[in-house]
Amino acid sequence: MKKILVIEDNRSIRENLEELLTLSNYYVITAKNGKLGIEAIQKQLPDLIICDVAMPEVDGYQVLDYVKSKSKTTKIPFVFVTSSAQKGEIEKGVLSGATSYLTKPYHTEDLLETVERLLGYNETDVAIFSK
């Protein structure tokens, strides 16, 4: 069973993602902020990370920097899920090393399609979905 880490400070969004992914037969780990997300990465080594951008203490870009800086985590597909749909923000996310960028509110189908595709991840693949 593939392991997905969801890092999201909004409780209802985090719980919704957890339920959706669990019902889709994924093992889901959650963290309510970036600091706890990094701790979960160190302990659990997920197959995929879904992360909000704007969070207190440690933001999504800092989590991504951590993931990309470690040899054992650098190839983990990383999906930003955020409410910022500005073209510059999406480009920043992808240029920072995110594998994909979904905007809130996202379509469930887009999220699941992204997860399924990235779990068969090829490091040359980059996908962007926005509403």
C-alpha positions in Angstrom: 0.0 0.0 0.0 1.4 3.4 -1.0 2.1 5.9 1.8 1.0 9.5 1.3 1.9 12.3 3.7 -0.6 15.2 3.8 0.7 18.5 5.3 -2.1 21.0 5.8 -2.8 23.5 8.5 -6.5 23.7 7.8 -8.1 20.9 9.8 -11.2 20.3 7.6 -9.1 20.2 4.4 -6.6 17.9 6.0 -9.3 15.6 7.2 -11.1 15.7 3.8 -7.8 14.7 2.0 -7.2 12.0 4.5 -10.6 10.5 4.1 -10.5 10.8 0.3 -7.1 9.1 0.0 -7.9 6.4 2.6 -11.1 5.5 0.7 -8.9 5.3 -2.5 -6.8 2.6 -0.7 -3.7 4.7 0.3 -2.1 4.7 3.7 -2.3 8.3 4.8 -0.2 10.2 7.3 -1.2 13.7 8.3 0.7 16.7 9.8 -0.9 20.0 10.8 2.1 22.1 9.9 5.4 22.0 8.1 7.5 21.3 11.2 5.5 18.2 12.0 5.5 17.3 8.3 9.3 17.3 8.2 9.3 15.1 11.3 6.8 12.7 9.6 9.0 12.6 6.5 12.0 11.6 8.7 10.1 8.8 10.5 7.8 7.5 7.8 9.5 8.1 4.4 6.3 8.5 2.4 5.9 7.6 -1.3 4.2 11.0 -2.1 3.8 14.3 -0.3 0.8 16.6 -0.6 1.6 20.0 1.0 -0.1 23.3 1.5 2.1 26.4 0.8 1.1 28.9 3.4 1.5 27.6 6.9 2.8 29.0 10.1 6.3 28.2 11.4 7.6 26.2 8.4 5.9 26.9 5.1 5.5 24.5 2.1 8.6 25.9 0.4 10.7 25.1 3.4 9.3 21.6 3.5 10.1 21.2 -0.2 13.6 22.5 0.4 14.1 19.9 3.1 12.8 17.1 0.8 15.1 18.1 -2.0 18.1 18.5 0.2 18.2 14.8 1.4 19.4 12.0 -0.8 16.8 9.6 0.5 13.8 12.0 -0.1 14.8 14.0 -3.1 12.9 11.8 -5.6 9.6 11.7 -3.6 6.9 13.3 -5.7 5.8 16.6 -4.1 2.4 18.2 -4.8 1.6 21.7 -3.6 -2.1 22.2 -2.9 -2.9 25.9 -2.3 -5.4 28.6 -2.8 -3.0 30.8 -4.8 -3.8 30.3 -8.5 -1.6 33.2 -9.7 0.6 32.1 -12.6 3.7 33.4 -10.9 3.0 31.4 -7.8 2.5 28.2 -9.8 5.7 28.8 -11.7 7.5 29.4 -8.4 6.2 26.1 -7.0 7.3 24.1 -10.1 10.7 25.9 -10.4 11.3 25.2 -6.7 11.1 21.5 -7.4 7.4 20.6 -6.8 6.2 17.8 -9.1 2.7 19.2 -9.4 0.6 22.1 -8.2 -3.2 21.9 -7.5 -5.2 24.9 -6.6 -8.0 25.0 -4.0 -10.8 24.3 -4.5 -9.5 21.3 -6.5 -11.6 18.7 -8.2 -11.4 15.4 -6.6 -10.8 13.7 -9.9 -7.8 16.0 -10.6 -6.3 15.2 -7.2 -6.7 11.5 -7.6 -5.5 11.5 -11.2 -2.4 13.4 -10.1 -1.7 11.0 -7.1 -2.1 7.9 -9.3 0.1 9.3 -12.0 2.8 10.5 -9.6 3.0 7.2 -7.7 4.3 5.8 -11.0 6.5 8.9 -11.1 9.2 9.5 -13.7 11.5 12.4 -12.6 11.1 14.0 -16.1 7.3 14.3 -15.5 5.9 17.6 -14.3 2.2 18.2 -14.2 0.2 21.2 -13.3 -3.6 21.2 -12.7 -5.6 24.2 -11.7 -9.2 25.1 -11.8 
